[in-house]
Amino acid sequence: MTDNKNFITVSCDGTNTNENIKKNEQNSKHPLIYLKVPYNSKVYCPYCGREFFNGNI
């Protein structure tokens, strides 16, 4: 399968790396999803609202 150079694929499960959790404790806040981010734009996760960027914005 070839990737389109104008898009990147990112994954989000709502994990917050800033929280203090135990090493083997799960930190997932919503189901794992994959998002395609077009070049020079941003996409928001529909579950947690996290922004993903591709290019210079």
C-alpha positions in Angstrom: 0.0 0.0 0.0 1.4 3.5 -0.9 0.9 6.5 1.3 -0.4 9.8 -0.1 2.4 12.4 0.5 -0.3 15.1 1.2 -1.6 13.3 4.3 -0.3 11.7 7.5 -2.1 9.2 9.6 -2.1 9.7 13.4 -3.7 7.7 16.2 -5.4 8.9 19.3 -6.7 7.0 22.3 -7.0 10.0 24.7 -3.9 9.1 26.6 -2.5 12.0 28.6 1.2 11.7 29.1 1.2 14.5 31.7 -0.8 12.5 34.3 1.0 10.7 37.1 0.0 7.0 36.6 1.5 3.8 37.6 3.6 2.0 34.9 1.2 -0.9 34.3 -2.0 1.2 34.8 -4.0 1.9 31.7 -4.4 5.6 30.8 -6.7 5.3 27.7 -9.6 7.7 27.8 -11.5 6.6 24.6 -11.3 3.9 21.9 -8.2 4.0 19.7 -8.9 5.8 16.4 -6.9 6.8 13.4 -7.2 10.2 11.7 -5.8 11.4 8.3 -4.4 14.9 8.5 -4.1 16.8 5.2 -0.8 18.8 4.6 -0.8 22.3 6.1 -3.9 21.8 8.2 -5.0 20.4 11.5 -7.5 17.9 12.7 -9.2 17.5 16.0 -10.0 14.2 17.7 -13.8 13.9 18.0 -13.5 12.3 21.4 -11.0 14.4 23.4 -10.4 17.4 21.2 -6.7 17.0 20.8 -5.2 18.8 17.8 -3.0 17.1 15.3 -0.9 19.2 12.8 0.7 18.4 9.5 3.0 21.0 8.0 3.5 24.7 8.9 0.4 26.3 10.5 
